[in-house]
Amino acid sequence: MRRHGVLAFLVLFCVTSFAQLPTRAQLTAKPKFTEDVPHTFKDFTEAELREAIKIVPARSYAMFGYNTPEVRLQLPKVSNSVYTTIDFPDPVVLDDAGKPVAVEIERGGYNDARFSDEIRFRVPDNSDAIVQFAHATGTVKVKYPLSVTTQTFAPLKPGPKEFAVKINGPFVNLDQEKLQVPDVSSKLHPIRAYDASGHQLESASYSETGYDDAGAYVTKMAFYGNVAKLEVDSVAEWVELELPYDVKPGPMLPAGHEGEDPANYTP
């Protein structure tokens, strides 16, 4: 038993020792760049947001599962929406007689291009059949940033002390909690680093958390190149909504357009 314990410790030690930030030489030998995603933020009141969000019936246009019925959440077409967290509790799906229809729920996932998310209704254990129903009722739970601000830092302008920002070549320290950085994975990164020429630098896949010399609990990140400017998106105000819906199936999409977004149909 003791031998097994020692072996387990060695395995754990090897795993954790490999998970570390790259060295300065590895990060600066050849800068790596990533897509600088355009972003525009807008301030909302809760009333304005409720008016802007739509829940609509739709159909999947994917090659496989074409015409599968969907309930789609359409968010405002601004970058705030990228940082939204969304939950679709299971809906009630009924036929014309008001009886429950057995369905398998499939989550679509957030679409950056459409600013939308959806669930799909499939026939259980039958990927080819199309579910037939009269209407579906339920709620969508949304946590949405009413206001997003972008703060800018530089090696010689690290900003207020409480943010604990430190830029040292390819390395960056910052207090994400104090900066109120949204914890959402998307194409738009809430923490963005740029080199002196304005190119957005690719971040290392691994980061660390710990206390700095001043006692602040910081996230330690690294980028493939020397950081001349750091942008951090902060959310000071969130709103949590439970949005009800009662929708009928969306109209069927025409045959021959499998894999084609209906928004791109030509007359």
C-alpha positions in Angstrom: 0.0 0.0 0.0 2.8 2.4 0.9 4.5 1.8 -2.5 1.2 2.6 -4.3 1.0 5.8 -2.3 4.5 6.8 -3.3 3.7 6.0 -7.0 0.5 8.1 -6.9 2.5 11.0 -5.5 5.1 10.8 -8.2 2.4 10.7 -10.9 0.7 13.8 -9.4 4.1 15.6 -9.2 4.9 14.8 -12.8 1.5 16.1 -14.0 1.6 19.3 -12.0 5.2 20.0 -12.9 4.3 20.0 -16.6 1.4 22.4 -16.1 3.2 25.7 -15.9 3.6 28.9 -17.8 6.1 28.9 -20.7 9.4 30.6 -20.2 10.1 34.2 -21.3 12.4 32.8 -24.1 9.6 30.5 -25.4 7.1 33.3 -25.4 9.2 35.9 -27.1 11.2 33.8 -29.6 8.4 34.2 -32.2 5.3 36.3 -31.5 2.0 34.6 -32.2 -1.1 36.6 -33.1 -4.8 35.9 -32.9 -7.9 37.3 -34.4 -8.9 40.7 -33.0 -12.6 40.3 -32.8 -14.6 43.6 -33.4 -16.6 44.5 -30.4 -19.1 47.2 -29.6 -20.8 47.5 -26.2 -24.0 49.2 -25.2 -25.6 50.3 -21.9 -29.1 48.9 -21.3 -31.8 49.4 -18.7 -33.6 46.2 -17.6 -36.7 47.4 -19.5 -34.7 48.1 -22.7 -33.1 44.6 -22.5 -36.5 42.9 -22.0 -37.8 44.7 -25.0 -34.7 43.7 -27.1 -34.6 40.0 -26.3 -36.8 37.8 -28.5 -37.7 34.1 -28.1 -38.9 32.7 -31.4 -39.6 29.3 -33.1 -37.1 28.2 -35.7 -35.9 25.2 -37.6 -32.4 23.8 -37.9 -30.8 24.3 -41.4 -27.9 21.9 -40.7 -27.3 19.1 -43.3 -28.1 16.5 -40.6 -31.3 17.1 -38.7 -32.6 19.6 -41.3 -35.9 21.1 -40.2 -35.6 19.9 -36.6 -37.8 22.3 -34.6 -36.0 24.8 -32.3 -36.8 27.5 -29.7 -34.3 30.3 -30.3 -33.2 33.0 -27.9 -32.3 36.1 -29.9 -30.2 38.6 -28.0 -29.3 42.2 -28.9 -26.7 42.3 -31.6 -24.0 44.0 -29.5 -21.0 42.5 -27.8 -22.6 42.5 -24.3 -24.5 39.4 -25.5 -21.2 37.4 -25.9 -20.8 37.5 -22.1 -24.3 36.3 -21.4 -24.9 33.0 -19.5 -28.0 31.1 -20.6 -29.9 28.2 -19.3 -32.9 26.4 -20.9 -34.8 24.4 -18.3 -36.7 21.5 -19.8 -39.9 22.8 -21.6 -43.3 21.3 -21.7 -44.1 20.1 -25.3 -47.8 19.4 -26.1 -49.8 18.1 -29.0 -53.1 19.4 -30.3 -55.0 17.6 -27.6 -52.9 19.1 -24.9 -51.1 15.8 -24.2 -47.3 15.7 -23.6 -45.1 14.9 -26.5 -42.0 12.9 -25.8 -38.9 14.7 -27.0 -35.2 14.7 -26.7 -33.7 18.1 -25.9 -30.6 19.1 -27.7 -28.7 22.3 -26.8 -27.5 24.3 -29.7 -24.9 26.5 -28.1 -24.3 30.2 -28.4 -23.8 31.5 -32.0 -21.4 34.5 -32.1 -22.5 35.5 -35.6 -26.2 35.5 -34.8 -26.0 36.5 -31.2 -28.4 33.7 -30.4 -28.7 30.3 -28.6 -31.3 27.6 -29.0 -32.7 24.2 -28.0 -33.8 21.6 -30.5 -36.6 19.0 -30.2 -35.8 15.5 -31.5 -37.7 12.3 -31.5 -36.1 10.1 -28.9 -33.8 7.4 -30.4 -34.8 8.4 -34.0 -32.5 10.9 -35.6 -34.3 11.0 -38.9 -37.9 11.7 -37.8 -39.2 15.3 -37.2 -41.1 15.9 -34.0 -44.7 16.9 -34.4 -46.2 19.1 -31.7 -48.7 21.9 -31.2 -46.8 24.2 -28.9 -43.9 24.4 -26.4 -43.9 26.4 -23.2 -41.1 27.1 -20.8 -38.6 29.7 -19.6 -35.2 30.8 -20.5 -32.8 32.0 -17.7 -30.5 34.8 -18.7 -27.7 36.5 -16.9 -26.9 39.6 -19.0 -24.3 42.4 -18.6 -26.3 45.7 -18.7 -23.0 47.6 -19.0 -19.6 46.6 -20.1 -16.5 48.9 -19.9 -13.1 48.3 -21.4 -10.1 49.4 -19.3 -6.7 49.9 -20.8 -3.3 49.3 -19.1 0.3 49.6 -20.2 3.6 48.5 -18.6 4.2 52.1 -17.3 0.5 52.8 -16.7 -0.7 49.8 -14.6 -3.8 51.6 -13.3 -5.2 51.7 -9.8 -3.4 49.6 -7.2 -6.4 47.5 -6.3 -6.5 45.9 -9.7 -2.9 44.6 -9.1 -2.1 44.9 -12.8 1.6 44.2 -13.7 2.9 43.8 -17.2 6.4 42.4 -17.6 7.3 41.6 -21.2 5.0 38.6 -22.1 3.7 38.2 -18.5 0.6 39.8 -17.1 -0.7 39.7 -13.5 -4.2 41.1 -12.6 -6.9 40.7 -10.0 -9.9 39.4 -12.1 -12.3 39.7 -9.2 -11.6 43.3 -8.5 -11.7 44.1 -12.2 -15.0 42.2 -12.5 -13.9 40.3 -15.6 -16.7 38.2 -17.1 -16.0 34.4 -16.8 -17.3 33.4 -20.2 -15.5 31.5 -22.9 -16.1 33.0 -26.4 -14.3 34.2 -29.5 -14.1 37.7 -27.9 -11.6 37.4 -25.0 -12.3 39.7 -22.1 -8.6 40.0 -21.5 -6.7 41.0 -24.6 -3.0 41.8 -25.1 -1.4 43.7 -27.9 2.2 44.3 -29.1 3.7 47.6 -29.9 2.4 47.4 -33.5 -1.2 46.8 -32.4 -1.4 43.1 -33.2 -3.4 41.0 -30.7 -1.2 38.4 -29.1 -2.2 34.8 -28.6 -2.4 33.8 -24.9 -0.7 30.7 -23.5 -3.3 28.0 -22.8 -2.3 27.7 -19.1 -2.6 30.4 -16.4 -1.9 30.4 -12.6 -3.5 32.0 -9.6 -1.8 33.0 -6.4 -0.8 35.9 -4.2 1.6 38.5 -5.4 4.2 40.4 -3.3 1.6 42.9 -2.1 -0.8 40.2 -0.9 -3.3 40.5 -3.8 -4.9 37.3 -5.2 -4.0 37.5 -8.9 -4.3 35.6 -12.1 -0.9 35.1 -13.8 -1.1 34.9 -17.6 1.3 34.8 -20.4 1.2 35.9 -24.1 3.3 35.0 -27.1 5.1 38.3 -27.4 5.9 41.4 -25.4 2.7 43.2 -24.2 2.6 46.9 -24.9 -1.1 47.3 -24.2 -3.6 45.3 -22.2 -7.4 45.6 -22.6 -9.8 44.2 -19.9 -13.6 44.1 -20.2 -15.3 44.7 -16.9 -19.0 44.2 -16.0 -20.2 46.4 -13.2 -23.9 45.5 -13.4 -25.6 42.3 -14.3 -29.3 41.4 -14.5 -30.9 38.0 -14.1 -34.1 37.4 -16.0 -36.5 34.5 -16.3 -38.2 34.9 -19.7 -41.3 32.8 -20.4 -42.3 31.6 -23.9 -45.1 29.7 -25.5 -44.4 29.0 -29.2 -45.8 27.0 -32.0 -43.4 25.1 -34.4 -41.7 27.3 -36.9 -42.5 27.0 -40.6 -40.7 24.2 -42.4 -37.7 25.2 -44.5 -37.8 24.3 -48.2 -36.2 21.2 -49.6 -32.9 21.7 -51.4 -31.5 24.3 -48.9 -29.9 21.9 -46.5 -26.9 23.5 -44.8 -27.9 27.0 -46.0 -28.7 29.7 -43.5 -32.2 31.0 -44.4 -30.9 34.5 -43.9 -28.8 34.0 -47.0 -31.5 32.7 -49.3 -31.6 34.5 -52.7 -34.9 35.1 -54.4 
